Amino acid sequence: MQTQVTCPNCQTPYPAQVFQLLDVGQKPELKEFILSGQLNMAVCPNCGAAGQVSTPLVYHDPEHELFMTFVPPEMNMDPMQRESVIGSMVRQVVEATPQEQRKAYMLQPQTVLTYQTFMENVLATEGITKEMIERQRQQSELLGKLANADADGLALLIQENESLLDAQFFAMLQQIIDYAGQANDDAQIVKLTNLRAKLMVDTPVGREIEKRQVALHGMNREAKAQGGLSADLLLKHILRHLDDDAIIDALVLTGQGALRYEFFRQMSEEIEKMEKAGDLTQAQRLTEVRTRLVKVYDEIREQSNRMMAAAAETLKVLLEAPDMQTAVLENFARLDDAFMYFLISRINQAGEAGDNELVEKLHSVQETIAAVAESQVPPEIRLLYQMLEAPSDGERGQILDENPQLVDERFLQVLDAVQAQVEQQGQAEVTEQVLACKALIRARL
């Protein structure tokens, strides 16, 4: 539903999309929304400040028989108000469940007192336990100590905490380095990058990660040189690391687009060559890898089919809705890259079939999604998009002249974060455009 909120930072009132009834059996995409930390997050269109909207929640996961309610303490609801709001949503869940699917757990929803407990319960259905959350807390604490330790203290901390220095720890460290890059915090970047380099050498997990990164870099370098990753190039690098499942998995994850009939045909030919050469051990090993990768390929196809089916269902809902904009807002969490890919393919199919009426309807869906998405983008980002699309500095300057209220230090900070991101992605042309925009803004400050 839409609700009016007031930004605590600049006091601007604006509408925000809020979910209260979270029946993930009916709408599985809501669970991903929760797990990604995006549930009821609102972004101020004026200053860009983000925060979570406090609202009563009813969560139902029939697969895991989890039915719980949560009312934020700061809402100060009395028992009668609580019963009215929560009771109504609980009844909606029960009434929407077919009689034969109603179970005993639905008669008494669990009441949770904190949002932390709410999230722990949801995470538990994904196999993430309190112990795992506690381990992550310990790793975060250890990271802080390692970052500030001297050489002797660092060696001792590594020795005493080797069990915490796993792949998850390195992922956490990389995430913080990325954040520092976005914030343009050069001192933090240098300190944490040096720490990572030290841990890559001095820990078993670090050395394994380093091996995988070297292997991936080698494959990506060759793929770039030849204009893209091919089936034979992926197979070449798998054969090079045939004795290391972790590296093979990393190569396949990066190059899953090359997992096609041609790849498996070449792999079968390679197995035959090994057998004819009498290298039966390697042939058996490659056969095992092929069997495993066939399963991976089948899973990718099944996942793709499920995503396309979900996209088709969402598109059907949008096309049949009496109010397109409302329908887009209500289903915005489902309008991901897979949906947009499906929508574009349907537009092309309808065009090839000469169904102009359907093409017009599909274009209307596309335009409405674009308009809704743009309305949710902070004004600084919208201004940046306009500047990047402008063909010359003169037109960029004109755009700035038309938006003087946004030309400030905050806008420069936004561009700093964007610059760090595009530099990391290797987008040299976009980086140059961002630098040109920054120069124009600085000249006006």
Steps between C-alpha positions, in 0.01 A plus 500: 500500500600865460550707815615855564829534689705801607877498449670532844796668331337783299134473611375444143171303483485236226311177416668165570410141413445301822433128547322379815357161405790280392361168377804357323302195398286726281780741404844329526676814377418670831741267678787609277397858572529432875830310477657776289421756773267697271172436685314829547809707424407851389731744322433872527464652150637831628817416694546128427491394866382140541333327792261221589136593552366372834181302446326190642601177324334163456728236345384163366724233349289185447797296376671538839177535703611840627223743593603804704401856582707804590399849611789749535518621862542860385145494359363491859186307406263410781371139517172589327675670207748215474222240492305696240791544258674165548177302535371630169817394313510160672142436388594596144775237499275229640211582267731502196624150589284214363325305775694181429834686536426662837715354777519527878792747498271756335269508804758674720743734318830558678539851643854641472607806695797625296580534131826313566301195614272541198803489267662211689184294452490575127872427462454170685270379219796551265724290723663805660504434873560725801839334531585606144389855573715498815796371298456788256500742795826348626653530153398864478660566838817314395520703180504821703783368717705379202463832320646690796766255621876548468715236329553283811140529611377416151702178486367394841138580409529296179647205691235510773198550271576286197161325526320834447708591195283315248349591161220694669758713683679584175167589337424734790843660466452554126158655559647753743778582253231563237312729739821693568547540125151639459566743784833600342676412828852446365659441843252223582541344155879482538483360853242230420657406166834446674324291764337286233834448325654388831213259571518359146854386575476406868174299514401171331167639376674812371743291297210302348317821410817637343531187283140538381548869423813429296314231305202726434722790399679278248175383340345848496812649343493247214123541458540876468780459246286277277183707536309278740501169684460197276429136579852389405661771718294399804592134442868592460509661845300220662755250366779718637349474852343155476619399847337797679120496533491844664678663205281311251187623681630858489580473128156357423323760711674775304460328164159336537390670177734261316328192645330394179479191280829590328683507836381153602572364151859623523530358851385157378756512218773584753401201714523272194848635421616428855361147487666428165829633637468264797462784751208330675541683832464842340218373277312378807560830676372704204197270472416575864532873434279470192230318698505773763489781244208339316307523828603864536384568143165332567454706817577822311241411235240412763567824686474696175169329418364584847610862465335531158180340631495745792563789260215383276264487798605848614453641149152344486412675828622836366318467167172408668519765774240780487766750614841434346698735728350354818571148375862590424545648847345194667721261301815714482710249697432242224609726213861383492744451212341165411158664470633785282679247276172307465304820430737607222490151345117510503504842330727360228283189457181705475665730247614209284147355514352833392290530817513879525238518773706277730819690413330823608385345831846360571664834424255658744617256769864580421440876514305478827778296664759754382292789636447333839868403525607856416264644761675291767850614403648782715510835313883507503512170312238617250705814441815291451322280241397813308856631504650170385256487209584856392740500200707807599624703795286788379180298533615359834556854624150593386356206696684620812369853447146358497557317831695742724343359820684170444844642422676461835762296686251217551464459124879484471503220759244310292726533196802385705313180588391446139855561377640239740242248382553547126879501542477167683288364212757617246262740321761749380265701275241550775778591745613780267142628475462501879830691537377757247177542697695546824715771343190693391347474848819610678513805274158602630576455872 
